[in-house]
Amino acid sequence: MLIIHVLISIGFYFILMFLSVNFLGFLVRGLFTNPEIDKIKSKTEHEFIKQEIEKNQRTEKWTNVVALLLVAIYYYVLIHFWNVGVAIVALMLMAGRLPDLIWEIKMGKKITVGIARAMPKNALYFITILFDLAALPVLYYFLYHF
């Protein structure tokens, strides 16, 4: 029975990781403006281009509102159908991904094996890895022993 519980926990861990990382990406990417678009808006003389950039920025704001609403619903569903511990695990997974996501946005590149070597390896880096690794045993505990 223990093996089945561990396998279920591992499967649920990957599902939580997929959902948490995608919801976080949906939310965080809209919080940062694109400096290239701002530069184009300030340099261009064409009103059409300025209007399109403003439409794009309004759309990004609404996307943030929708993303925030989806994250709130996500946590409500986790707490309602499981428990607060599973929601804490989702929060741990989001916290583990946040610095990498912010680095990707600042650098404008998706993290790959070659680019990951260029990332700063400071204390925050190791803490976020610890969050990701600790999330699995914490999930197992909250699913079967809480």
C-alpha positions, 0 to 999 in steps of 0.5 A: 500500500505504501508503494501505491501511495508514493506513486500517487504522490509522485504523479500528483506532484508532477500535476501540481508542478505543471499547473503551479508553474503555468499559472505562475508564468501566466501571472508574472509575465503580465506584471513586467512590461516589455522595454522594447515595446515601450521604446518603440512607443516613445520613438514612433510618430505613427498614431496607429502604432501607438494605438496598437501598443496601447491596446496590447498594454490594456490586454496585458492588464486584463490578462493579469486580472484573469490570471490572478482570478485563476490562481485564486480559484486554483488555491480554492480548489486545492483547499476545498478538495484536498487540504491546506497542506496541498495548497502549501505544496503548490505555493512551494512549487511556485516559490521555487520557480519564481526566481527562474521565471524573473531571470528569464523575463529579464534576460529575454531567454528561456532557460536551457542547459547551456543558459542555466550555467550563466544563471547566478548560483547564489543562496536564493538559487539553492533555497528554491531548489530545496523548495522543489525537492522538499515539496514531494515529501511534504505532499506525501505527508499532507495527502496521507498523514494529515 
